[in-house]
Amino acid sequence: GGVTERNVSQITSLEIKSSGPLLLEQEGVITAPITIRNNGKVYLSRINLSVTTNSSELTPSLSDYYVNSLNLAESKNITLTIKAKQKPGRYKTTINGFVERPPYETSLDVYVDIAEKEYQNKKEIITKIQFAHDLFKENPECLELDELLKNAEIALNKTEIPKAASLIENAVQSCRD
């Protein structure tokens, strides 16, 4: 009996695949396709799936937690949904697959980055502030407009994106005039 067991474990394989790190904003929700594939040489039956996370900042769920069976090279697509809370950072979600027959288990770690709200817009504003600073350095007569940039930075820190953009725009325009 022992020899057969070993052979079965060498030819049993279940693969769980995802598209890589996920990025979402604070309090955001993202869905990602997950592929469960029998890449071994035996028929798999009764596959139980679970999803866990290393942080209370994430609430992960799967569209399916059970796959009845997978033939050789057969795949099943499911959806991973993740809800984020407040704290920006990188977190880990793990999808576990447990095959009842023949017994086999595997897992996949999916990394999730929570970015602060308005992350993309903030990046653009920071670039514009840098541009304005450089412009003012080249034009010493514009240095008095630096106060507008300080106010733009304050607005940015409060996530007042339109106000920050308008302050920078005014400062740059005044310098060019």
TORGU-301061 format. One record per residue (C-alpha): residue number from 1; residue in three letters; z negated, x, y. Coordinates in pm, 1 decimal, padded with zeros to 6 digits, always signed. Example, Ala and Ser with C-alpha at 12.3 -4.5 7.8 and 13.67 -1.06 7.14 Angstrom:
<atoms>
1,ALA,-00780.0,+01230.0,-00450.0;
2,SER,-00714.0,+01367.0,-00106.0;
</atoms>
This chain:
<atoms>
1,GLY,+00000.0,+00000.0,+00000.0;
2,GLY,-00089.5,+00274.2,+00252.5;
3,VAL,+00256.7,+00428.9,+00257.3;
4,THR,+00427.3,+00097.9,+00344.0;
5,GLU,+00182.7,+00039.4,+00631.7;
6,ARG,+00266.1,+00378.0,+00784.6;
7,ASN,+00638.3,+00314.8,+00759.6;
8,VAL,+00602.8,-00026.2,+00925.0;
9,SER,+00408.2,+00121.6,+01217.0;
10,GLN,+00677.6,+00385.1,+01271.9;
11,ILE,+00955.3,+00125.4,+01293.2;
12,THR,+00764.4,-00138.4,+01490.8;
13,SER,+00816.1,-00121.5,+01863.8;
14,LEU,+00778.0,-00358.4,+02154.2;
15,GLU,+00886.4,-00253.2,+02500.4;
16,ILE,+00764.9,-00410.4,+02825.7;
17,LYS,+00974.2,-00322.8,+03130.9;
18,SER,+00948.1,-00388.2,+03504.2;
19,SER,+01146.3,-00277.0,+03808.2;
20,GLY,+00882.2,-00033.8,+03935.6;
21,PRO,+00627.5,-00042.9,+04216.3;
22,LEU,+00601.2,-00372.4,+04404.1;
23,LEU,+00540.3,-00401.3,+04776.5;
24,LEU,+00394.7,-00704.7,+04948.4;
25,GLU,+00212.4,-00783.9,+05268.8;
26,GLN,-00149.7,-00890.0,+05303.2;
27,GLU,-00198.7,-01245.6,+05171.3;
28,GLY,+00156.6,-01232.0,+05038.2;
29,VAL,+00297.7,-01342.9,+04703.5;
30,ILE,+00563.8,-01159.6,+04504.5;
31,THR,+00739.1,-01231.8,+04176.1;
32,ALA,+00896.4,-00967.6,+03955.3;
33,PRO,+01104.5,-00994.7,+03637.8;
34,ILE,+00942.3,-00848.3,+03327.5;
35,THR,+01141.3,-00785.8,+03010.2;
36,ILE,+00974.9,-00798.2,+02667.9;
37,ARG,+01206.2,-00633.1,+02414.3;
38,ASN,+01194.1,-00564.9,+02042.3;
39,ASN,+01329.8,-00210.2,+02032.8;
40,GLY,+01202.5,-00139.6,+01680.9;
41,LYS,+01354.2,-00202.6,+01341.1;
42,VAL,+01151.5,-00504.0,+01224.8;
43,TYR,+01127.1,-00871.7,+01320.6;
44,LEU,+00824.7,-00937.6,+01545.8;
45,SER,+00632.1,-01262.8,+01539.1;
46,ARG,+00351.2,-01411.9,+01745.2;
47,ILE,+00342.8,-01190.6,+02052.0;
48,ASN,+00049.9,-01254.0,+02285.5;
49,LEU,+00067.0,-01128.4,+02641.1;
50,SER,-00208.9,-01075.5,+02894.3;
51,VAL,-00225.8,-00936.9,+03245.0;
52,THR,-00517.5,-00758.0,+03409.5;
53,THR,-00573.3,-00569.6,+03733.8;
54,ASN,-00803.9,-00294.3,+03855.5;
55,SER,-00882.6,-00482.3,+04177.6;
56,SER,-01007.4,-00817.3,+04301.2;
57,GLU,-00747.4,-00778.1,+04580.0;
58,LEU,-00476.5,-00895.1,+04336.9;
59,THR,-00438.8,-01215.4,+04138.5;
60,PRO,-00168.7,-01156.0,+03874.5;
61,SER,-00022.7,-01419.4,+03642.1;
62,LEU,+00264.2,-01445.1,+03392.3;
63,SER,+00512.0,-01729.8,+03348.4;
64,ASP,+00452.4,-01704.2,+02970.2;
65,TYR,+00162.0,-01562.0,+02773.0;
66,TYR,+00312.5,-01616.0,+02427.9;
67,VAL,+00643.9,-01526.2,+02265.5;
68,ASN,+00695.5,-01689.3,+01926.1;
69,SER,+00922.5,-01416.3,+01789.1;
70,LEU,+01177.0,-01149.4,+01872.5;
71,ASN,+01462.6,-01045.8,+01645.0;
72,LEU,+01583.7,-00685.7,+01642.3;
73,ALA,+01703.1,-00580.9,+01991.0;
74,GLU,+01619.4,-00928.2,+02124.4;
75,SER,+01464.5,-00959.9,+02472.2;
76,LYS,+01274.0,-01228.1,+02652.8;
77,ASN,+01241.0,-01235.0,+03030.4;
78,ILE,+00923.3,-01356.6,+03191.2;
79,THR,+00800.2,-01354.9,+03549.9;
80,LEU,+00501.6,-01167.4,+03684.4;
81,THR,+00356.6,-01333.1,+03995.2;
82,ILE,+00108.9,-01145.2,+04212.1;
83,LYS,-00092.9,-01285.9,+04500.4;
84,ALA,-00246.1,-01033.3,+04738.5;
85,LYS,-00560.9,-01063.7,+04945.0;
86,GLN,-00650.1,-00858.8,+05253.4;
87,LYS,-00706.4,-00491.5,+05182.0;
88,PRO,-00399.8,-00264.5,+05214.9;
89,GLY,-00364.1,-00001.5,+04943.1;
90,ARG,-00214.9,+00074.4,+04601.5;
91,TYR,-00343.0,-00124.1,+04304.8;
92,LYS,-00260.8,-00143.8,+03937.7;
93,THR,-00173.7,-00442.4,+03722.0;
94,THR,-00146.1,-00396.5,+03345.3;
95,ILE,+00057.1,-00619.8,+03115.4;
96,ASN,-00055.4,-00601.7,+02752.7;
97,GLY,+00151.2,-00710.3,+02454.1;
98,PHE,-00016.0,-00776.3,+02116.9;
99,VAL,+00208.3,-00844.1,+01818.6;
100,GLU,+00034.0,-01027.6,+01532.5;
101,ARG,+00296.3,-00953.9,+01266.0;
102,PRO,+00334.1,-00668.6,+01205.4;
103,PRO,+00025.1,-00560.3,+01405.0;
104,TYR,+00132.6,-00362.2,+01710.9;
105,GLU,+00023.0,-00332.0,+02070.1;
106,THR,+00163.1,-00186.1,+02388.0;
107,SER,+00109.9,-00208.7,+02761.0;
108,LEU,+00282.7,-00148.5,+03092.5;
109,ASP,+00122.0,-00051.8,+03422.6;
110,VAL,+00282.8,-00204.6,+03731.5;
111,TYR,+00171.4,-00054.2,+04061.1;
112,VAL,+00139.1,-00286.0,+04358.1;
113,ASP,+00124.7,-00172.2,+04719.7;
114,ILE,-00029.8,-00410.7,+04968.6;
115,ALA,+00097.6,-00328.5,+05316.9;
116,GLU,-00059.0,-00464.9,+05630.3;
117,LYS,+00109.4,-00769.3,+05780.0;
118,GLU,+00397.3,-00688.9,+06011.1;
119,TYR,+00419.8,-00345.0,+05842.2;
120,GLN,+00796.1,-00310.9,+05903.4;
121,ASN,+00774.7,-00432.2,+06263.5;
122,LYS,+00481.5,-00201.3,+06335.2;
123,LYS,+00681.9,+00093.9,+06202.3;
124,GLU,+00964.3,+00009.0,+06446.2;
125,ILE,+00722.2,-00018.3,+06740.8;
126,ILE,+00564.9,+00319.3,+06654.5;
127,THR,+00914.6,+00474.2,+06655.6;
128,LYS,+00987.6,+00315.5,+06996.6;
129,ILE,+00658.4,+00443.5,+07140.9;
130,GLN,+00744.2,+00794.2,+07017.7;
131,PHE,+01089.8,+00765.8,+07176.0;
132,ALA,+00934.6,+00656.2,+07507.4;
133,HIS,+00683.6,+00944.2,+07501.8;
134,ASP,+00969.0,+01191.2,+07449.0;
135,LEU,+01172.2,+01030.2,+07728.1;
136,PHE,+00873.5,+01058.4,+07966.6;
137,LYS,+00822.6,+01426.6,+07879.2;
138,GLU,+01184.3,+01499.2,+07976.9;
139,ASN,+01142.4,+01297.5,+08299.5;
140,PRO,+00809.8,+01397.8,+08459.9;
141,GLU,+00856.9,+01130.0,+08729.8;
142,CYS,+00807.3,+00871.6,+08449.2;
143,LEU,+00466.6,+00999.1,+08335.8;
144,GLU,+00291.2,+00732.3,+08547.9;
145,LEU,+00448.8,+00474.6,+08310.5;
146,ASP,+00236.9,+00620.2,+08028.5;
147,GLU,-00022.0,+00349.7,+08102.9;
148,LEU,+00228.9,+00089.0,+07978.9;
149,LEU,+00260.6,+00280.5,+07650.2;
150,LYS,-00119.5,+00290.2,+07612.5;
151,ASN,-00123.5,-00087.9,+07655.9;
152,ALA,+00160.2,-00118.0,+07402.5;
153,GLU,-00047.9,+00082.7,+07151.3;
154,ILE,-00347.5,-00148.1,+07211.2;
155,ALA,-00124.9,-00453.6,+07156.5;
156,LEU,+00015.2,-00291.9,+06840.2;
157,ASN,-00335.0,-00236.1,+06700.1;
158,LYS,-00401.8,-00607.3,+06751.7;
159,THR,-00071.2,-00684.6,+06574.0;
160,GLU,+00066.4,-00835.8,+06896.1;
161,ILE,+00417.6,-00717.6,+06812.1;
162,PRO,+00619.5,-00908.4,+07077.6;
163,LYS,+00379.9,-00795.8,+07354.8;
164,ALA,+00396.5,-00431.4,+07239.7;
165,ALA,+00778.6,-00442.8,+07222.3;
166,SER,+00803.0,-00592.5,+07570.6;
167,LEU,+00567.5,-00331.1,+07723.8;
168,ILE,+00770.4,-00044.5,+07574.7;
169,GLU,+01096.9,-00205.2,+07682.4;
170,ASN,+00967.1,-00235.7,+08042.4;
171,ALA,+00839.2,+00123.4,+08047.1;
172,VAL,+01166.4,+00267.7,+07915.7;
173,GLN,+01374.3,+00049.8,+08153.0;
174,SER,+01161.7,+00151.8,+08455.9;
175,CYS,+01200.9,+00518.4,+08363.8;
176,ARG,+01580.0,+00486.3,+08340.4;
177,ASP,+01608.9,+00303.8,+08672.6;
</atoms>
